[in-house]
């Protein structure tokens, strides 16, 4: 791992708004009502103050005909990009346990 991820992934907020809410002309309040959550949860997602949970991913998937993994992957890619681009120097100091593609076996373990 020796380089930053170049392009920032499209934020969940932008995908939710542009690809799902806008075409259906949904307000945060309407979306919240359709999936049975309080409006501030949707508003938090749209303003990048909240993160998607497995529960919310299932609700969005059920409403929009996607999969829960679709929503969770968007969140994961964004979080991974943030961490990799903010802590890359820390990770570069970690040495791999692999040498010449042969995994070094830990000592003291019995099978």
ROSE-4610 file (N, C-alpha, C; in Angstrom, 1 decimal, always signed):
// ROSE-4610
residu = [X/X/X/X/X/X/X/X/X/X/X/X/X/X/X/X/X/X/X/X/X/X/X/X/X/X/X/X/X/X/X/X/X/X/X/X/X/X/X/X/X/X/X/X/X/X/X/X/X/X/X/X/X/X/X/X/X/X/X/X/X/X/X/X/X/X/X/X/X/X/X/X/X/X/X/X/X/X/X/X/X/X/X/X/X/X/X/X/X/X/X/X/X/X/X/X/X/X/X/X/X/X/X/X/X/X/X/X/X/X/X/X/X/X/X/X/X/X/X/X/X/X/X/X/X/X/X/X/X/X/X/X/X/X/X/X/X/X/X/X/X/X/X/X/X/X/X/X/X/X/X/X/X/X/X/X/X/X/X/X/X/X/X/X/X/X/X/X/X/X/X/X/X/X/X/X/X/X/X/X/X/X/X/X/X/X/X/X/X/X/X/X/X/X/X/X/X/X/X/X/X/X/X/X/X/X/X/X/X/X/X/X/X/X/X/X/X/X/X/X/X/X/X/X/X/X/X/X/X/X/X/X/X/X/X/X/X/X/X/X/X/X/X/X/X/X/X/X/X/X/X/X/X/X/X/X/X/X/X/X/X/X/X/X/X/X/X/X/X/X/X/X/X/X/X/X/X/X/X/X/X/X/X/X/X/X/X/X/X/X/X/X/X/X/X/X/X/X/X/X/X/X/X/X/X/X/X/X/X/X/X/X/X/X/X/X/X/X/X/X/X/X/X/X/X/X/X/X/X/X/X/X/X]
num = [1/1/1/2/2/2/3/3/3/4/4/4/5/5/5/6/6/6/7/7/7/8/8/8/9/9/9/10/10/10/11/11/11/12/12/12/13/13/13/14/14/14/15/15/15/16/16/16/17/17/17/18/18/18/19/19/19/20/20/20/21/21/21/22/22/22/23/23/23/24/24/24/25/25/25/26/26/26/27/27/27/28/28/28/29/29/29/30/30/30/31/31/31/32/32/32/33/33/33/34/34/34/35/35/35/36/36/36/37/37/37/38/38/38/39/39/39/40/40/40/41/41/41/42/42/42/43/43/43/44/44/44/45/45/45/46/46/46/47/47/47/48/48/48/49/49/49/50/50/50/51/51/51/52/52/52/53/53/53/54/54/54/55/55/55/56/56/56/57/57/57/58/58/58/59/59/59/60/60/60/61/61/61/62/62/62/63/63/63/64/64/64/65/65/65/66/66/66/67/67/67/68/68/68/69/69/69/70/70/70/71/71/71/72/72/72/73/73/73/74/74/74/75/75/75/76/76/76/77/77/77/78/78/78/79/79/79/80/80/80/81/81/81/82/82/82/83/83/83/84/84/84/85/85/85/86/86/86/87/87/87/88/88/88/89/89/89/90/90/90/91/91/91/92/92/92/93/93/93/94/94/94/95/95/95/96/96/96/97/97/97/98/98/98/99/99/99/100/100/100/101/101/101/102/102/102/103/103/103/104/104/104/105/105/105/106/106/106/107/107/107/108/108/108/109/109/109/110/110/110/111/111/111]
x = [+0.9/+0.0/+0.9/+1.1/+2.0/+1.5/+0.2/-0.3/-1.7/-2.0/-3.4/-4.4/-5.6/-6.7/-6.9/-6.8/-6.9/-8.2/-9.2/-10.5/-11.4/-11.9/-12.9/-14.2/-14.6/-15.9/-17.1/-18.1/-19.2/-19.9/-20.2/-20.8/-22.2/-22.5/-23.8/-24.9/-24.7/-25.7/-26.0/-25.0/-25.2/-26.0/-25.6/-26.3/-27.7/-27.9/-29.3/-30.2/-29.6/-30.4/-30.6/-29.5/-29.5/-30.2/-29.9/-30.3/-31.6/-32.0/-33.2/-34.2/-33.9/-34.9/-35.4/-34.5/-34.9/-35.8/-35.5/-36.3/-37.8/-37.9/-39.2/-39.8/-39.1/-39.5/-39.9/-39.0/-39.2/-38.4/-39.1/-38.5/-38.0/-37.1/-36.6/-37.8/-38.8/-39.9/-40.7/-40.9/-41.6/-40.9/-39.6/-38.8/-38.8/-38.6/-38.6/-39.9/-41.1/-42.4/-42.5/-42.0/-42.1/-41.3/-40.2/-39.4/-39.5/-40.3/-40.6/-39.5/-38.9/-37.8/-38.2/-37.5/-37.7/-36.9/-37.5/-36.9/-35.4/-35.1/-33.7/-32.6/-33.0/-32.0/-31.7/-32.8/-32.6/-31.8/-32.2/-31.5/-30.0/-29.7/-28.3/-27.5/-28.1/-27.5/-27.3/-28.2/-28.1/-27.1/-26.8/-25.8/-24.5/-24.3/-23.1/-22.7/-23.8/-23.6/-23.9/-24.5/-24.9/-24.2/-24.3/-23.8/-24.9/-24.8/-25.9/-25.6/-26.7/-26.6/-27.2/-26.9/-27.5/-29.1/-29.6/-31.1/-31.6/-30.9/-31.3/-31.0/-29.9/-29.6/-30.8/-31.3/-32.4/-33.6/-33.9/-35.1/-35.0/-33.8/-33.6/-33.7/-33.1/-33.1/-34.5/-35.3/-36.7/-37.5/-37.3/-38.1/-37.6/-36.3/-35.8/-35.5/-35.6/-35.4/-33.9/-33.1/-31.6/-31.3/-30.1/-29.7/-29.1/-29.2/-28.6/-27.1/-26.4/-25.0/-24.7/-25.6/-25.4/-25.1/-26.0/-25.9/-24.7/-24.5/-23.4/-22.0/-21.9/-20.7/-20.4/-21.4/-21.2/-20.6/-21.1/-20.6/-19.2/-18.9/-17.6/-16.6/-16.9/-15.9/-15.5/-16.5/-16.3/-15.4/-15.7/-14.9/-13.5/-13.3/-12.0/-11.2/-11.8/-11.0/-10.6/-11.4/-11.1/-9.9/-10.0/-8.9/-7.6/-7.7/-6.5/-5.8/-6.6/-6.0/-5.5/-6.0/-5.6/-4.5/-4.4/-3.4/-2.4/-2.3/-1.4/+0.0/+0.5/+1.9/+2.0/+1.0/+0.9/+1.0/+0.2/+0.1/+1.4/+2.1/+3.4/+4.4/+4.3/+5.3/+5.0/+3.9/+3.6/+4.2/+5.0/+5.7/+4.8/+4.8/+4.0/+4.7/+3.8/+4.3/+4.7/+4.5/+4.8/+6.2/+6.9/+8.3/+8.3/+8.6/+8.6/+7.4/+6.2/+4.9/+4.7/+5.6/+5.4/+5.1/+3.9/+3.5/+4.3/+4.8/+5.6/+4.6/+4.9/+4.1/+4.3/+3.3/+3.5/+4.0/+4.8/+5.4/+4.5/+4.6/+3.8/+2.4/+2.0/+0.6/+0.7/-0.2/-0.3/-1.7/-1.7/-3.0/-3.5]
y = [-1.2/+0.0/+1.2/+1.8/+2.9/+4.1/+4.2/+5.4/+5.7/+6.9/+7.4/+7.0/+6.8/+6.5/+7.9/+7.9/+9.2/+9.9/+9.3/+10.0/+9.7/+10.7/+10.6/+9.9/+8.9/+8.3/+9.2/+9.0/+9.9/+9.7/+10.8/+10.6/+10.0/+9.3/+8.7/+9.8/+10.9/+12.0/+12.4/+12.5/+12.8/+11.7/+10.5/+9.4/+9.3/+9.4/+9.3/+10.4/+11.6/+12.8/+12.7/+12.6/+12.7/+11.5/+10.3/+9.1/+8.5/+8.9/+8.3/+9.2/+10.2/+11.2/+12.1/+12.7/+13.7/+13.1/+12.0/+11.4/+11.1/+10.8/+10.5/+11.7/+12.8/+14.1/+13.9/+13.2/+12.9/+13.9/+14.4/+15.3/+14.3/+14.8/+14.0/+13.5/+14.3/+13.9/+12.8/+12.9/+11.9/+10.5/+10.6/+9.4/+8.8/+9.6/+9.0/+8.3/+8.9/+8.3/+7.0/+6.9/+5.7/+4.6/+4.8/+3.7/+3.6/+4.4/+4.3/+4.7/+5.8/+6.4/+7.9/+8.5/+9.9/+10.7/+11.9/+12.7/+13.1/+13.3/+13.8/+12.8/+11.5/+10.5/+10.7/+11.0/+11.3/+12.6/+13.6/+14.9/+14.7/+13.9/+13.7/+13.0/+12.1/+11.4/+12.4/+13.3/+14.2/+15.3/+15.6/+16.6/+16.0/+14.8/+14.1/+14.1/+14.2/+14.1/+12.7/+11.9/+10.6/+9.5/+8.3/+7.1/+6.1/+5.4/+4.4/+3.2/+2.7/+1.5/+0.3/-0.9/-2.1/-2.0/-1.5/-1.3/-0.3/+0.8/+1.8/+1.3/+0.5/-0.1/-1.0/-1.8/-2.7/-1.9/-0.9/+0.0/+0.6/+1.2/+1.8/+0.7/-0.4/-1.5/-1.9/-2.1/-2.5/-1.4/-0.2/+0.9/+1.1/+1.1/+1.5/+0.3/-0.9/-2.1/-2.3/-2.0/-2.3/-3.3/-3.5/-4.4/-3.6/-4.2/-3.6/-3.4/-4.3/-4.2/-3.0/-2.6/-1.4/-0.2/+0.0/+1.1/+1.1/-0.1/-0.3/-0.1/-0.6/-0.4/+1.1/+1.8/+3.3/+3.9/+3.6/+4.1/+3.6/+2.3/+1.7/+2.3/+2.5/+3.1/+4.5/+5.3/+6.7/+6.7/+5.8/+5.7/+5.2/+4.2/+3.7/+4.8/+5.6/+6.7/+7.7/+8.1/+9.0/+8.6/+7.3/+6.8/+6.6/+6.1/+5.9/+7.2/+8.2/+9.5/+10.3/+10.0/+10.8/+10.1/+8.8/+8.0/+7.2/+7.5/+6.7/+6.6/+7.6/+7.6/+6.5/+6.5/+5.5/+4.0/+3.8/+2.4/+2.0/+3.0/+2.7/+2.1/+2.3/+1.8/+0.3/-0.2/-1.6/-2.5/-3.5/-4.4/-5.7/-6.1/-7.3/-8.6/-9.5/-10.8/-11.8/-11.3/-12.2/-11.9/-12.9/-12.8/-13.7/-13.1/-13.9/-14.7/-14.2/-14.8/-16.0/-16.2/-17.4/-16.8/-17.1/-16.6/-17.2/-16.3/-16.7/-17.4/-18.6/-19.2/-18.8/-18.4/-18.0/-19.2/-18.9/-19.9/-20.2/-21.4/-21.7/-22.2/-22.3/-22.7/-24.2/-24.9/-26.4/-26.6/-27.6/-28.0/-29.3]
z = [+0.0/+0.0/+0.0/-1.2/-1.2/-2.0/-2.2/-2.8/-2.3/-2.5/-2.1/-3.2/-2.8/-3.7/-4.4/-5.7/-6.4/-6.4/-6.8/-7.0/-5.8/-5.2/-4.1/-4.6/-3.9/-4.4/-4.3/-5.1/-5.0/-3.7/-3.0/-1.6/-1.7/-0.6/-0.5/-0.6/+0.0/-0.1/-1.5/-2.4/-3.8/-4.5/-4.3/-4.9/-4.5/-3.2/-2.7/-3.3/-3.3/-3.8/-5.3/-6.0/-7.5/-8.2/-7.7/-8.4/-7.9/-6.7/-6.1/-5.7/-4.9/-4.4/-5.5/-6.2/-7.2/-8.3/-8.9/-9.9/-9.4/-8.1/-7.6/-6.9/-7.0/-6.3/-4.9/-4.2/-2.7/-1.9/-0.9/+0.1/+1.2/+2.1/+3.2/+4.0/+4.3/+5.1/+4.4/+3.1/+2.4/+2.4/+2.1/+2.1/+3.5/+4.5/+5.9/+6.2/+5.8/+6.0/+5.2/+4.0/+3.2/+3.8/+4.4/+5.0/+6.5/+7.1/+8.5/+9.5/+9.1/+10.0/+10.3/+11.2/+11.5/+10.4/+10.0/+9.0/+9.2/+10.5/+10.7/+10.3/+10.2/+9.7/+8.3/+7.5/+6.1/+5.9/+6.6/+6.5/+6.9/+7.9/+8.3/+7.1/+6.5/+5.3/+4.2/+3.9/+2.8/+3.1/+4.3/+4.7/+5.2/+4.9/+5.2/+6.7/+7.6/+9.0/+9.6/+8.8/+9.2/+8.3/+8.8/+8.0/+7.9/+6.8/+6.6/+7.4/+8.0/+8.9/+8.1/+8.5/+7.8/+7.8/+8.8/+8.9/+7.8/+7.7/+6.7/+5.3/+5.1/+3.8/+3.4/+4.3/+4.0/+3.6/+4.3/+4.0/+2.7/+2.3/+1.0/-0.1/+0.1/-0.9/-1.1/-0.1/-0.2/-1.0/-0.7/-1.4/-2.9/-3.1/-4.4/-5.3/-4.8/-5.7/-5.9/-4.9/-5.0/-3.9/-3.6/-2.6/-1.4/-0.2/+1.0/+0.7/+0.1/-0.2/-1.1/-2.0/-2.8/-1.9/-0.9/+0.0/+0.9/+1.5/+2.4/+1.7/+0.4/-0.3/-0.6/-0.9/-1.1/+0.1/+1.3/+2.6/+2.8/+2.6/+2.8/+1.9/+0.7/-0.2/+0.2/+0.6/+1.1/+2.4/+3.3/+4.6/+4.3/+3.4/+3.1/+2.4/+1.5/+0.8/+1.9/+2.8/+3.8/+4.6/+5.1/+6.0/+5.2/+4.0/+3.2/+2.9/+2.6/+2.2/+3.4/+4.6/+5.8/+6.6/+6.4/+7.3/+6.5/+5.2/+4.3/+4.9/+5.5/+6.0/+7.2/+8.0/+9.1/+8.5/+7.5/+7.0/+6.2/+5.7/+5.0/+5.9/+7.2/+8.1/+8.6/+8.2/+8.5/+7.6/+8.1/+7.2/+7.0/+5.8/+5.5/+6.1/+6.4/+6.9/+5.8/+4.6/+3.5/+2.9/+2.6/+2.0/+0.8/-0.4/-1.6/-1.8/-1.5/-1.7/-0.8/+0.2/+1.1/+2.4/+3.0/+4.2/+5.4/+6.2/+7.4/+8.4/+8.8/+9.8/+11.2/+11.9/+13.3/+14.1/+15.1/+16.0/+17.2/+17.7/+18.9/+18.7/+17.5/+17.2/+16.8/+17.4/+17.1/+16.5/+15.6/+15.0/+15.5]
